């Protein structure tokens, strides 16, 4: 595993085992999924599951990517990544597309759990292994391979094959040995090369599709912008509240589509995605002496 995406899903109804949350993880290259039922989402609990369930089996990934939840941004989790030598990366707030791979798996996992969970909903954690088996043996559209083939070098034997039989492989019944190791290595290299080509083609298609709809622009340091911040404020009706905060000051551009922005009134500094920003074009005074936006962010983005 080079890049591992992680997330927390829940809360779910408390199971008979006391679990309410799910730690989900997926390798960005092989699409190999993992899911662990947890009693809580505290940083120590998440770190224990990550080490015991994933790192102890597959080794330390080069980077661990997550959202900015307090369990992943805690001192415990940061210290864990530092000691393991894994780079910690994060999504920008209110932009789940930054970790779209795991978010899509979370949606699939929830849909499958809704199908197989009993009416009392206290046994959902017992179904996780079987859903994972189905996901690991399914061919992925982006790689044209199953996660099992890319991770293990072979396809998983599923319960259906007990009825219909297992397709013959190319090992011809040869016992494991040097020749088997060479064949396995060659099989993995061929599968990985093929998957990389498929991923590159998929990335080009996805980028072309995204660029055809994108309307974003780049901002320079020192430029004033509006920031889309749809958080609910206590005691206020969200339908009557503006979701835009500003003027905010762009401090610097830190990536292709991310910026450090200073947010009033406390000059708080945050990293945000370009999609949450709109140009700020000054204000004007109206008849009652109050100031209003000259052009609203919604109108500016059109």
C-alpha positions as CSV (number, residue, x, y, z in Angstrom):
1,X,0.0,0.0,0.0
2,X,1.4,3.4,-1.0
3,X,-1.5,5.7,-0.3
4,X,-4.3,4.7,2.1
5,X,-7.5,6.6,2.4
6,X,-9.3,6.3,5.8
7,X,-12.6,7.6,7.1
8,X,-15.2,7.1,9.9
9,X,-18.8,6.1,9.1
10,X,-21.6,6.4,11.6
11,X,-23.1,6.5,14.1
12,X,-25.1,3.3,13.5
13,X,-27.5,1.6,16.0
14,X,-25.5,0.0,18.8
15,X,-24.9,-3.7,18.1
16,X,-25.0,-6.6,20.5
17,X,-21.2,-6.3,20.6
18,X,-21.3,-2.6,21.5
19,X,-20.2,-1.2,18.2
20,X,-21.6,2.1,16.7
21,X,-19.0,3.2,14.2
22,X,-17.0,1.8,11.2
23,X,-13.4,2.6,10.3
24,X,-13.2,2.3,6.6
25,X,-10.0,2.3,4.6
26,X,-9.0,1.7,0.9
27,X,-5.7,1.4,-0.9
28,X,-5.7,4.0,-3.8
29,X,-4.0,1.7,-6.3
30,X,-5.5,-1.8,-5.8
31,X,-8.8,-0.5,-4.4
32,X,-8.5,-3.1,-1.6
33,X,-11.2,-2.2,1.0
34,X,-11.1,-2.6,4.8
35,X,-13.8,-2.0,7.4
36,X,-13.7,-2.4,11.1
37,X,-16.6,-2.0,13.6
38,X,-15.7,0.2,16.5
39,X,-17.4,1.0,19.8
40,X,-16.4,4.7,19.6
41,X,-14.5,7.1,17.3
42,X,-11.8,8.2,19.7
43,X,-8.4,8.7,18.3
44,X,-6.8,5.9,20.3
45,X,-9.5,3.4,19.2
46,X,-9.1,4.4,15.6
47,X,-5.3,4.1,15.8
48,X,-5.5,0.7,17.4
49,X,-7.7,-0.6,14.7
50,X,-5.5,0.9,12.0
51,X,-2.4,-0.7,13.4
52,X,-3.9,-4.1,14.3
53,X,-6.1,-4.5,11.3
54,X,-4.1,-3.0,8.4
55,X,-0.5,-2.1,9.2
56,X,0.2,-5.4,10.9
57,X,-1.0,-7.3,7.7
58,X,0.1,-5.0,4.9
59,X,2.9,-2.9,6.3
60,X,3.1,0.9,6.7
61,X,1.7,2.9,3.8
62,X,3.7,5.9,2.4
63,X,0.8,8.2,3.1
64,X,-2.5,8.2,5.0
65,X,-5.2,10.4,3.7
66,X,-8.3,11.5,5.7
67,X,-10.7,14.3,6.3
68,X,-10.2,16.8,9.1
69,X,-12.2,14.9,11.7
70,X,-10.8,15.3,15.2
71,X,-9.9,11.6,15.5
72,X,-7.6,11.9,12.5
73,X,-6.2,15.4,13.4
74,X,-5.5,14.5,17.0
75,X,-2.1,14.4,18.7
76,X,-2.4,10.6,19.1
77,X,-2.9,10.0,15.4
78,X,-0.3,12.5,14.3
79,X,2.2,10.9,16.6
80,X,1.3,7.5,15.3
81,X,2.0,8.6,11.7
82,X,5.3,10.3,12.7
83,X,6.6,7.2,14.5
84,X,5.6,4.9,11.6
85,X,7.1,7.3,9.0
86,X,3.8,7.7,7.1
87,X,3.0,11.1,5.6
88,X,-0.4,12.4,6.9
89,X,-2.5,14.3,4.2
90,X,-6.0,15.6,4.6
91,X,-9.0,16.8,2.6
92,X,-10.2,20.4,2.7
93,X,-13.3,21.2,4.7
94,X,-16.7,20.8,3.0
95,X,-15.1,19.2,0.0
96,X,-15.5,15.4,0.3
97,X,-14.4,14.9,-3.3
98,X,-10.9,15.3,-2.0
99,X,-11.3,11.7,-0.7
100,X,-13.8,10.5,-3.2
101,X,-12.5,6.9,-3.3
102,X,-13.3,6.2,0.3
103,X,-16.6,8.3,0.2
104,X,-17.9,6.1,-2.7
105,X,-16.9,3.0,-0.7
106,X,-18.8,4.3,2.3
107,X,-21.9,4.8,0.2
108,X,-21.7,1.3,-1.2
109,X,-21.1,-0.2,2.3
110,X,-24.1,1.6,3.8
111,X,-26.3,0.5,0.9
112,X,-25.2,-3.2,1.3
113,X,-25.7,-3.0,5.1
114,X,-29.2,-1.7,4.6
115,X,-30.0,-4.8,2.5
116,X,-28.6,-7.5,4.8
117,X,-29.2,-6.1,8.3
118,X,-32.1,-7.5,10.2
119,X,-35.1,-5.4,11.3
120,X,-33.7,-4.7,14.8
121,X,-30.5,-3.4,13.2
122,X,-28.2,-4.7,16.0
123,X,-26.3,-7.2,13.9
124,X,-24.9,-4.9,11.1
125,X,-21.3,-5.5,12.3
126,X,-21.6,-9.3,11.7
127,X,-22.2,-8.7,8.0
128,X,-19.0,-6.6,7.3
129,X,-16.7,-9.5,6.4
130,X,-19.1,-10.8,3.7
131,X,-19.6,-7.4,2.2
132,X,-15.8,-6.9,2.1
133,X,-15.4,-10.2,0.4
134,X,-17.9,-9.2,-2.3
135,X,-16.1,-5.9,-2.8
136,X,-12.6,-7.5,-2.9
137,X,-13.7,-10.0,-5.6
138,X,-15.6,-7.5,-7.8
139,X,-13.8,-6.1,-10.9
140,X,-13.3,-2.4,-10.6
141,X,-14.2,-0.2,-13.5
142,X,-11.1,2.0,-13.2
143,X,-8.5,-0.8,-13.0
144,X,-10.5,-3.5,-15.0
145,X,-9.2,-5.9,-12.3
146,X,-10.4,-7.1,-8.9
147,X,-8.8,-5.8,-5.7
148,X,-7.9,-9.3,-4.8
149,X,-6.0,-9.9,-8.0
150,X,-3.9,-6.7,-7.6
151,X,-3.3,-7.3,-3.8
152,X,-2.9,-11.1,-3.6
153,X,-2.0,-12.0,-7.2
154,X,-5.0,-14.3,-7.5
155,X,-8.8,-14.2,-7.5
156,X,-10.7,-15.0,-4.3
157,X,-12.6,-18.3,-4.3
158,X,-16.2,-17.4,-3.6
159,X,-19.1,-19.5,-2.2
160,X,-20.6,-19.7,-5.6
161,X,-17.7,-21.8,-6.8
162,X,-18.5,-24.5,-4.3
163,X,-21.7,-25.1,-6.4
164,X,-20.5,-24.3,-10.0
165,X,-16.8,-25.3,-9.6
166,X,-13.6,-23.3,-9.6
167,X,-12.2,-22.3,-13.1
168,X,-8.9,-24.0,-13.8
169,X,-5.7,-22.0,-13.2
170,X,-2.3,-22.1,-14.8
171,X,-0.4,-23.7,-12.0
172,X,-1.3,-27.3,-13.2
173,X,-1.2,-28.6,-9.7
174,X,2.4,-27.8,-9.1
175,X,3.4,-27.6,-5.5
176,X,4.6,-24.2,-4.2
177,X,8.3,-23.6,-4.8
178,X,10.7,-21.4,-6.7
179,X,8.7,-21.7,-9.9
180,X,5.5,-20.8,-8.2
181,X,7.1,-17.7,-6.7
182,X,8.3,-16.6,-10.1
183,X,4.9,-17.2,-11.6
184,X,3.2,-15.3,-8.8
185,X,5.7,-12.4,-9.2
186,X,5.2,-12.2,-13.0
187,X,1.4,-12.4,-12.5
188,X,1.4,-9.5,-10.1
189,X,3.7,-7.4,-12.3
190,X,1.5,-8.0,-15.3
191,X,-1.7,-7.2,-13.3
192,X,-0.1,-4.0,-11.9
193,X,1.1,-2.8,-15.2
194,X,-2.3,-3.4,-16.8
195,X,-4.1,-1.7,-13.9
196,X,-1.8,1.4,-14.1
197,X,-2.7,1.7,-17.8
198,X,-6.4,1.4,-17.0
199,X,-6.1,4.0,-14.1
200,X,-4.3,6.4,-16.4
201,X,-7.0,6.1,-19.0
202,X,-9.7,6.5,-16.3
203,X,-8.0,9.6,-14.9
204,X,-7.8,11.2,-18.3
205,X,-11.5,10.6,-18.9
206,X,-12.5,11.8,-15.4
207,X,-10.4,15.0,-15.8
208,X,-11.9,15.7,-19.1
209,X,-15.4,15.3,-17.7
210,X,-14.6,17.5,-14.6
211,X,-12.9,20.2,-16.7
212,X,-15.9,20.4,-19.0
213,X,-18.0,21.5,-16.0
214,X,-15.5,23.4,-13.9
215,X,-15.9,27.2,-13.6
216,X,-13.2,27.9,-11.0
217,X,-10.5,30.5,-11.3
218,X,-7.2,31.0,-9.6
219,X,-6.7,33.6,-6.9
220,X,-3.5,35.5,-6.0
221,X,-2.0,36.2,-2.6
222,X,-3.6,39.3,-1.1
223,X,-6.8,39.0,-3.1
224,X,-10.1,39.4,-1.3
225,X,-12.6,36.5,-1.7
226,X,-15.9,35.2,-0.5
227,X,-15.8,31.8,1.4
228,X,-18.7,29.4,1.2
229,X,-19.2,28.2,4.8
230,X,-22.6,26.4,5.1
231,X,-22.3,25.7,8.8
232,X,-25.4,26.0,11.0
233,X,-25.4,28.7,13.6
234,X,-27.1,28.1,16.9
235,X,-30.3,30.1,17.2
236,X,-30.4,31.2,13.6
237,X,-32.5,29.9,10.7
238,X,-30.1,28.4,8.0
239,X,-32.6,29.3,5.2
240,X,-32.3,33.0,6.1
241,X,-28.6,33.0,6.8
242,X,-26.0,33.7,4.1
243,X,-23.7,30.7,3.5
244,X,-21.0,33.1,2.3
245,X,-18.4,34.7,4.6
246,X,-16.2,37.7,3.6
247,X,-14.2,39.5,2.7
248,X,-11.6,36.8,3.3
249,X,-7.9,37.3,2.5
250,X,-6.0,34.8,0.3
251,X,-2.6,34.3,2.0
252,X,-1.0,31.9,-0.4
253,X,-1.8,29.1,-2.9
254,X,-0.6,25.7,-1.5
255,X,-1.7,23.4,-4.3
256,X,-3.3,23.2,-7.7
257,X,-6.7,24.0,-6.2
258,X,-6.1,24.7,-2.5
259,X,-5.4,28.0,-0.7
260,X,-4.5,29.3,2.8
261,X,-7.3,31.8,3.6
262,X,-7.6,34.3,6.5
263,X,-11.3,34.3,7.7
264,X,-12.8,37.2,9.7
265,X,-13.6,38.2,12.4
266,X,-10.8,36.5,14.3
267,X,-8.4,36.2,11.3
268,X,-8.5,32.4,11.5
269,X,-6.4,30.7,8.9
270,X,-7.8,27.7,7.1
271,X,-7.0,25.6,4.0
272,X,-9.9,25.6,1.5
273,X,-10.6,24.2,-1.9
274,X,-11.0,26.6,-4.8
275,X,-14.6,25.5,-5.3
276,X,-15.6,27.2,-2.0
277,X,-14.2,30.6,-3.1
278,X,-15.7,33.4,-5.2
279,X,-14.3,36.8,-6.2
280,X,-15.0,39.7,-3.8
281,X,-15.8,42.9,-5.7
282,X,-16.3,45.4,-2.9
283,X,-19.4,46.8,-1.2
284,X,-21.6,49.8,-1.7
285,X,-23.8,51.8,0.7
286,X,-27.6,51.7,0.3
287,X,-30.2,54.3,1.3
288,X,-30.5,53.2,5.0
289,X,-26.7,53.5,5.5
290,X,-26.0,49.7,5.6
291,X,-23.6,48.1,3.2
292,X,-24.5,45.2,0.8
293,X,-22.5,43.1,-1.6
294,X,-22.2,44.8,-5.0
295,X,-22.5,41.4,-6.7
296,X,-23.5,38.3,-4.8
297,X,-21.2,35.2,-5.0
298,X,-23.9,33.2,-6.7
299,X,-24.2,35.8,-9.5
300,X,-20.4,36.1,-9.7
301,X,-20.0,32.4,-10.3
302,X,-22.4,32.4,-13.2
